[in-house]
Amino acid sequence: MSSKTVEIDVHHVTRIEGHANIVVRASDGVVQRAQWQIPEAPRFFEAMVRGRHWSEVQPIVSRICGICSISHSLVSVKATEDAFGIEVSEQTDKLRLLAHISEQLQSHTLHVGYLVAPDLLGAKSVVPLAASHPEVVKTVIRLHRIANNMSDLLGGRTTHPLTIVPGGFTMIPTEEDLKGLKSALEGSVPDFKTVADVVRSVAGKIPAFERPTEYVALVKPGVYTFYHGDIGSTDSKTPVDVHEFESVANEYVTPQSTAKWAKWHRDAYAVGALARFNLSADHLSPMAVEAAKSFGLKKGCCNPFMNSVAQIVECFHLVEEALGLIDELLTAGLMPEKPRVTPREGVGAAAVEAPRGILFHKYDYDKNGVCRGAVCCIPTNQNHGNIQKDIEALVPKILDKPQEEIRLALEMLVRAYDPCVSCSTHYLDVEFV
């Protein structure tokens, strides 16, 4: 089809979680329509936890996502502990960090290896790659298995953890378990280097597209943080306390989406690996620094397609961080601990960095520990508006290309964000008239 007339209807974008559409209309070089649409039904998780005892909240909200269930569990227990004034031990904190790392490695490996790699290697899905690039696929599977086993060890199972509860853990690993995990993580480094080499060999297929963007993530002095800290922005030098997250996200409803969108200093902002990198790259581990240099990835990058590269860089950092945490736990020695919770009336809020970006939970409890209300602000919610702005900026630049190339570029753009659409359609304001 001539580039003078472009009609693209992607229903639904493949290799992402959930259902979302891309619609483009253009003629004679003029774009009439370029939309990122979210048609998936809302899931009302905030309503599900209302009236529930504090002990039921984490098991429910972990079901918001089958990929980020550990992140939802961690932010949930942190928010409940904040409401009840509970401080956990250093050991619990480090074990939770390890659990969180397991999910980051799981998700990043899945995204880069199964969802992004086919685009870069010229395949429709990962299935043909098993024949054309068998060693690459085997490498990704090995890495994914290590991360899954790590989640099993820390969370009690791969998805929807059983051990993470307010006040601590119901069960902790043994020192022998941690030694085995350390050995597995050390052995994963050559495989991560292989994945990085493969992506770098086809990096020329990553579109050279940039758009000035506000990036938002947790920040903590001296730390590349995924778990503790305040809310930082590349548009502001002053971090915001996590308890004020609603003044950051500023969620709103748009007719083209069943999920809320968000904005802060601009019409939209981005969260995720590239946001974390842009705000905290100065604090990456040595291997991660070398990985970033090998890709030419530098702070200030505004190419959304490079989010996947930032995920690869983070994998090296996460492995090194996990090895350090294991050494600290083994040196101190593991001590049995019993979670203790005394409910009280109050409101608690917390944030963690899910693989896809900063995640907020907030709960209001009565004096008996029954939840009176909840707010969950999901990373992909916060990315929807930025995806729309990127589509609006990208389409005019590629209208001269064949329609199938335009379609592929737009699908690659969406996949680079690693969206979790089902998670984002958690809530919708409905006005009955």
C-alpha positions as CSV (number, residue, x, y, z in Angstrom):
1,M,0.0,0.0,0.0
2,S,1.2,3.5,-0.7
3,S,2.4,5.5,2.2
4,K,-0.1,8.2,1.1
5,T,-2.8,6.1,2.7
6,V,-2.1,4.2,6.0
7,E,-4.7,2.2,7.8
8,I,-3.5,0.1,10.7
9,D,-5.7,-1.8,13.1
10,V,-3.9,-4.0,15.5
11,H,-6.5,-5.9,17.6
12,H,-4.8,-7.1,19.8
13,V,-1.1,-6.4,20.1
14,T,0.7,-9.8,20.5
15,R,3.5,-10.7,23.0
16,I,2.2,-8.4,25.7
17,E,0.2,-9.3,28.8
18,G,-3.5,-8.5,28.2
19,H,-5.5,-6.9,25.4
20,A,-4.6,-3.6,23.8
21,N,-5.1,-2.0,20.3
22,I,-3.1,0.3,18.0
23,V,-5.2,2.3,15.5
24,V,-3.6,4.6,12.9
25,R,-5.2,6.5,10.0
26,A,-3.2,8.8,7.7
27,S,-3.4,10.0,4.2
28,D,-1.2,12.2,2.0
29,G,1.3,12.5,4.9
30,V,-1.2,13.8,7.4
31,V,-2.1,11.7,10.5
32,Q,-5.8,11.8,11.3
33,R,-5.7,9.3,14.1
34,A,-3.0,7.6,16.1
35,Q,-4.3,5.8,19.2
36,W,-3.3,3.5,21.9
37,Q,-6.5,1.8,23.1
38,I,-7.2,-0.3,26.2
39,P,-10.5,-2.3,25.8
40,E,-10.0,-4.9,28.5
41,A,-12.6,-5.1,31.3
42,P,-11.7,-3.5,34.7
43,R,-11.1,-5.9,37.6
44,F,-11.9,-3.8,40.7
45,F,-9.3,-5.1,43.1
46,E,-9.7,-2.1,45.4
47,A,-13.3,-3.1,45.9
48,M,-12.3,-6.7,46.5
49,V,-10.2,-5.9,49.6
50,R,-12.7,-3.5,51.2
51,G,-14.2,-5.2,54.2
52,R,-11.4,-7.8,54.4
53,H,-9.2,-8.6,57.4
54,W,-5.6,-7.4,57.1
55,S,-4.4,-11.0,56.8
56,E,-6.5,-11.5,53.6
57,V,-5.3,-8.4,51.7
58,Q,-1.9,-9.6,50.5
59,P,-3.2,-12.9,49.1
60,I,-5.9,-11.1,47.2
61,V,-3.8,-8.3,45.7
62,S,-1.0,-10.6,44.7
63,R,-3.5,-11.9,42.1
64,I,-3.5,-8.5,40.4
65,C,-0.7,-9.9,38.3
66,G,0.7,-13.4,37.6
67,I,4.1,-11.9,36.6
68,C,4.5,-9.2,39.3
69,S,2.8,-11.1,42.2
70,I,5.8,-10.7,44.4
71,S,6.0,-7.0,43.9
72,H,2.3,-6.7,44.7
73,S,2.8,-8.8,47.8
74,L,5.8,-6.8,49.0
75,V,4.2,-3.4,48.5
76,S,1.0,-4.7,50.1
77,V,2.7,-5.9,53.3
78,K,4.8,-2.7,53.4
79,A,1.6,-0.6,53.2
80,T,-0.1,-2.7,55.9
81,E,3.0,-2.5,58.2
82,D,3.0,1.3,57.6
83,A,-0.6,1.6,58.7
84,F,0.1,-0.5,61.9
85,G,3.5,1.0,62.7
86,I,5.4,-2.3,62.3
87,E,9.1,-2.3,61.7
88,V,10.6,-5.5,60.3
89,S,14.0,-6.9,61.1
90,E,17.1,-6.4,59.0
91,Q,17.0,-10.1,58.1
92,T,13.4,-9.9,56.9
93,D,14.3,-6.8,54.9
94,K,17.2,-8.6,53.1
95,L,15.2,-11.7,52.4
96,R,12.4,-9.6,50.9
97,L,15.0,-7.9,48.7
98,L,16.1,-11.3,47.5
99,A,12.5,-12.3,46.8
100,H,12.0,-9.0,44.9
101,I,15.2,-9.7,42.9
102,S,13.9,-13.1,41.9
103,E,10.9,-11.5,40.3
104,Q,12.9,-8.8,38.5
105,L,15.1,-11.5,37.0
106,Q,12.1,-13.7,36.1
107,S,10.3,-10.8,34.3
108,H,13.2,-9.2,32.6
109,T,14.4,-12.6,31.2
110,L,10.9,-13.4,30.0
111,H,10.4,-10.1,28.4
112,V,13.8,-9.8,26.6
113,G,14.1,-13.5,25.7
114,Y,10.6,-14.4,24.8
115,L,8.8,-11.2,23.8
116,V,11.4,-8.8,22.4
117,A,14.0,-11.2,20.9
118,P,11.7,-12.4,18.1
119,D,11.4,-8.9,16.7
120,L,15.1,-8.4,16.7
121,L,15.8,-11.8,15.2
122,G,13.1,-11.6,12.6
123,A,10.6,-14.1,14.0
124,K,6.9,-14.0,14.7
125,S,7.3,-15.5,18.1
126,V,9.8,-17.4,20.3
127,V,8.7,-20.7,18.8
128,P,10.5,-20.4,15.5
129,L,13.6,-19.3,17.4
130,A,13.8,-22.7,19.0
131,A,14.8,-24.0,15.5
132,S,16.7,-21.0,14.2
133,H,18.5,-20.0,17.4
134,P,18.3,-23.1,19.7
135,E,21.3,-22.2,21.9
136,V,19.9,-18.7,22.5
137,V,16.5,-20.1,23.5
138,K,18.1,-22.7,25.8
139,T,20.1,-19.9,27.5
140,V,17.0,-17.9,28.2
141,I,15.2,-21.0,29.5
142,R,18.1,-21.7,31.9
143,L,18.0,-18.1,33.2
144,H,14.3,-18.2,33.6
145,R,14.5,-21.4,35.5
146,I,17.0,-20.0,38.0
147,A,14.8,-17.0,38.7
148,N,11.8,-19.3,39.1
149,N,13.7,-21.5,41.5
150,M,14.7,-18.4,43.4
151,S,11.1,-17.3,43.7
152,D,10.1,-20.8,44.9
153,L,12.8,-20.6,47.6
154,L,11.9,-17.1,48.9
155,G,8.2,-17.1,48.2
156,G,7.2,-20.7,48.7
157,R,6.1,-21.0,45.1
158,T,6.9,-19.4,41.8
159,T,3.8,-17.2,41.6
160,H,1.5,-15.6,44.3
161,P,3.9,-16.1,47.2
162,L,2.8,-17.8,50.4
163,T,5.6,-16.8,52.8
164,I,5.5,-13.0,52.5
165,V,3.2,-11.7,55.2
166,P,3.0,-8.5,57.3
167,G,5.6,-8.6,60.0
168,G,8.0,-11.0,58.2
169,F,8.0,-14.5,56.7
170,T,6.0,-17.6,57.5
171,M,9.1,-19.6,56.4
172,I,12.7,-18.7,55.6
173,P,15.3,-20.6,53.6
174,T,18.1,-22.5,55.2
175,E,21.7,-21.5,55.0
176,E,22.3,-24.4,52.6
177,D,19.5,-23.1,50.4
178,L,21.2,-19.8,50.2
179,K,24.5,-21.3,49.4
180,G,22.9,-23.3,46.6
181,L,21.2,-20.1,45.3
182,K,24.5,-18.3,45.4
183,S,26.1,-21.0,43.2
184,A,23.3,-20.8,40.7
185,L,23.4,-17.0,40.5
186,E,27.2,-17.1,40.0
187,G,26.7,-19.6,37.2
188,S,24.1,-17.4,35.5
189,V,26.6,-14.6,34.7
190,P,28.0,-16.2,31.5
191,D,24.4,-16.8,30.3
192,F,23.4,-13.2,30.9
193,K,26.5,-12.2,29.0
194,T,25.4,-14.4,26.1
195,V,22.0,-12.8,26.1
196,A,23.6,-9.3,26.1
197,D,25.9,-10.4,23.2
198,V,23.0,-11.6,21.1
199,V,21.0,-8.4,21.6
200,R,24.0,-6.3,20.9
201,S,24.7,-8.2,17.7
202,V,21.2,-7.1,16.4
203,A,21.1,-3.7,18.2
204,G,20.9,-2.0,14.7
205,K,17.3,-3.2,14.5
206,I,16.4,-1.1,17.6
207,P,14.8,2.0,16.1
208,A,16.7,5.3,16.6
209,F,13.7,7.2,18.0
210,E,13.8,9.7,20.8
211,R,11.2,11.9,22.5
212,P,11.8,14.2,25.5
213,T,10.2,12.4,28.4
214,E,9.7,12.7,32.1
215,Y,11.0,9.6,33.9
216,V,9.7,8.6,37.3
217,A,11.1,6.0,39.7
218,L,12.1,5.3,43.3
219,V,15.3,7.1,44.3
220,K,17.6,6.7,47.3
221,P,20.9,8.4,47.9
222,G,23.8,6.1,46.9
223,V,21.6,3.2,45.8
224,Y,20.2,1.8,42.6
225,T,17.0,1.1,44.4
226,F,14.0,-1.2,43.7
227,Y,12.5,-1.3,47.2
228,H,13.3,1.6,49.4
229,G,13.3,5.4,48.8
230,D,11.2,8.3,47.7
231,I,9.6,9.2,44.3
232,G,12.1,10.8,42.0
233,S,11.6,12.5,38.6
234,T,14.0,13.6,35.9
235,D,11.9,16.8,35.8
236,S,12.5,17.7,39.5
237,K,15.4,17.8,41.9
238,T,13.2,17.3,44.9
239,P,12.0,13.7,45.6
240,V,8.4,13.2,46.9
241,D,7.5,11.1,49.9
242,V,5.8,7.8,48.9
243,H,2.8,8.8,51.1
244,E,2.1,11.6,48.6
245,F,2.1,9.3,45.5
246,E,-1.4,10.4,44.5
247,S,-0.1,13.9,43.9
248,V,2.5,12.4,41.6
249,A,0.4,9.9,39.6
250,N,-2.6,12.3,39.1
251,E,-4.7,9.5,37.6
252,Y,-7.4,10.4,35.2
253,V,-9.9,8.7,32.8
254,T,-9.8,8.9,29.0
255,P,-12.4,7.6,26.6
256,Q,-10.0,5.3,24.7
257,S,-9.1,3.3,27.7
258,T,-10.7,1.2,30.5
259,A,-7.5,1.8,32.5
260,K,-6.7,5.1,34.2
261,W,-3.8,7.1,32.8
262,A,-1.4,9.3,34.8
263,K,0.6,12.6,34.4
264,W,2.8,14.7,36.6
265,H,5.0,17.6,35.4
266,R,4.1,17.0,31.7
267,D,1.1,15.4,29.9
268,A,2.6,12.0,30.5
269,Y,5.6,10.2,32.2
270,A,7.4,6.9,31.9
271,V,8.2,4.3,34.5
272,G,10.2,1.1,34.2
273,A,13.8,0.0,33.7
274,L,14.8,3.0,31.6
275,A,13.3,5.4,34.2
276,R,15.3,3.7,37.0
277,F,18.4,3.9,34.8
278,N,18.0,7.5,34.0
279,L,17.5,8.4,37.7
280,S,20.0,6.1,39.3
281,A,22.6,4.8,36.8
282,D,25.4,6.4,38.9
283,H,24.8,3.6,41.4
284,L,24.9,0.6,39.2
285,S,27.1,-2.4,40.0
286,P,30.4,-2.9,38.1
287,M,29.1,-5.6,35.7
288,A,26.0,-3.5,35.0
289,V,28.1,-0.4,34.2
290,E,30.1,-2.4,31.7
291,A,26.9,-3.8,30.1
292,A,25.5,-0.3,29.8
293,K,28.8,0.9,28.2
294,S,28.7,-2.0,25.7
295,F,25.3,-0.9,24.5
296,G,26.1,2.8,24.5
297,L,23.3,3.4,27.0
298,K,23.8,6.6,28.9
299,K,21.7,8.6,31.4
300,G,19.4,10.9,29.6
301,C,18.4,8.4,27.0
302,C,14.9,9.2,25.8
303,N,14.5,6.3,23.4
304,P,11.7,4.0,24.7
305,F,12.9,1.1,22.6
306,M,16.0,1.1,24.9
307,N,13.9,0.0,27.9
308,S,14.6,-3.6,27.0
309,V,18.4,-2.9,27.0
310,A,18.0,-1.2,30.4
311,Q,16.4,-4.4,31.6
312,I,19.5,-6.4,30.5
313,V,21.7,-3.9,32.3
314,E,19.6,-4.3,35.4
315,C,19.9,-8.1,35.3
316,F,23.7,-7.8,35.9
317,H,23.1,-5.4,38.7
318,L,20.5,-7.6,40.3
319,V,22.7,-10.7,40.2
320,E,25.5,-8.8,41.9
321,E,23.2,-7.3,44.5
322,A,21.7,-10.7,45.3
323,L,25.2,-12.2,45.8
324,G,26.0,-9.4,48.2
325,L,22.8,-9.9,50.2
326,I,23.4,-13.7,50.4
327,D,26.9,-13.1,51.7
328,E,25.6,-10.7,54.4
329,L,22.8,-13.1,55.5
330,L,25.3,-16.0,55.7
331,T,27.8,-14.0,57.6
332,A,25.2,-12.8,60.1
333,G,23.5,-16.3,60.3
334,L,19.9,-16.9,59.8
335,M,17.6,-16.6,62.9
336,P,14.1,-17.9,63.2
337,E,11.5,-15.1,63.5
338,K,7.8,-15.1,64.1
339,P,5.7,-12.3,62.4
340,R,3.9,-10.3,65.0
341,V,1.0,-8.0,64.0
342,T,-1.1,-5.8,66.3
343,P,-3.7,-4.0,64.2
344,R,-4.6,-0.4,64.8
345,E,-6.7,2.2,63.0
346,G,-4.8,4.1,60.4
347,V,-3.8,4.6,56.8
348,G,-0.6,3.2,55.3
349,A,1.1,3.6,51.9
350,A,4.1,2.1,50.2
351,A,5.9,1.8,46.9
352,V,8.2,-0.7,45.3
353,E,9.7,-0.9,41.8
354,A,7.9,-3.7,40.0
355,P,9.7,-4.9,36.8
356,R,7.5,-2.6,34.8
357,G,8.0,0.4,37.0
358,I,7.0,2.1,40.3
359,L,4.0,0.5,42.0
360,F,1.9,2.1,44.8
361,H,-0.5,0.6,47.3
362,K,-2.5,2.5,50.0
363,Y,-4.9,1.0,52.6
364,D,-7.2,2.4,55.2
365,Y,-7.8,0.1,58.2
366,D,-10.2,0.3,61.1
367,K,-9.1,-0.5,64.7
368,N,-9.8,-4.2,64.2
369,G,-7.6,-4.4,61.1
370,V,-10.4,-4.5,58.6
371,C,-9.7,-2.7,55.3
372,R,-12.1,0.3,54.8
373,G,-10.6,1.3,51.4
374,A,-7.6,0.8,49.1
375,V,-5.8,2.5,46.2
376,C,-3.5,0.5,43.9
377,C,-1.6,2.5,41.2
378,I,-0.1,0.2,38.7
379,P,3.1,0.8,36.6
380,T,1.4,0.2,33.2
381,N,-1.4,2.7,34.2
382,Q,1.4,5.2,34.5
383,N,2.9,4.3,31.2
384,H,-0.3,4.4,29.1
385,G,-0.2,8.1,28.5
386,N,3.4,8.0,27.5
387,I,2.9,5.2,25.1
388,Q,0.2,7.4,23.4
389,K,2.5,10.3,23.2
390,D,5.3,8.2,21.7
391,I,2.9,6.8,19.1
392,E,1.8,10.3,18.2
393,A,5.5,11.3,17.8
394,L,6.7,8.2,16.0
395,V,4.0,7.8,13.3
396,P,4.8,11.0,11.4
397,K,8.4,10.0,11.3
398,I,7.8,6.6,9.6
399,L,4.8,7.3,7.3
400,D,7.1,7.0,4.3
401,K,7.8,3.3,5.2
402,P,5.7,0.3,4.0
403,Q,2.6,-0.2,6.1
404,E,3.9,-3.5,7.5
405,E,7.1,-1.8,8.7
406,I,5.0,0.9,10.3
407,R,2.9,-1.7,12.1
408,L,6.0,-3.6,13.3
409,A,7.6,-0.5,14.6
410,L,4.5,0.5,16.6
411,E,4.2,-3.0,18.0
412,M,7.9,-3.0,18.9
413,L,7.4,0.3,20.7
414,V,4.5,-1.0,22.8
415,R,6.4,-4.2,23.6
416,A,9.5,-2.2,24.7
417,Y,7.4,-0.9,27.5
418,D,6.7,-4.5,28.7
419,P,3.1,-3.5,29.4
420,C,0.8,-5.5,31.7
421,V,-2.6,-4.4,30.5
422,S,-4.7,-6.6,32.6
423,C,-3.1,-5.3,35.8
424,S,-3.6,-1.7,34.6
425,T,-7.4,-2.1,34.2
426,H,-7.8,-2.5,37.9
427,Y,-10.2,0.3,38.5
428,L,-12.5,2.6,36.6
429,D,-14.7,5.5,37.8
430,V,-18.2,4.8,36.5
431,E,-20.9,7.5,36.6
432,F,-24.4,6.2,36.3
433,V,-26.9,8.6,34.6
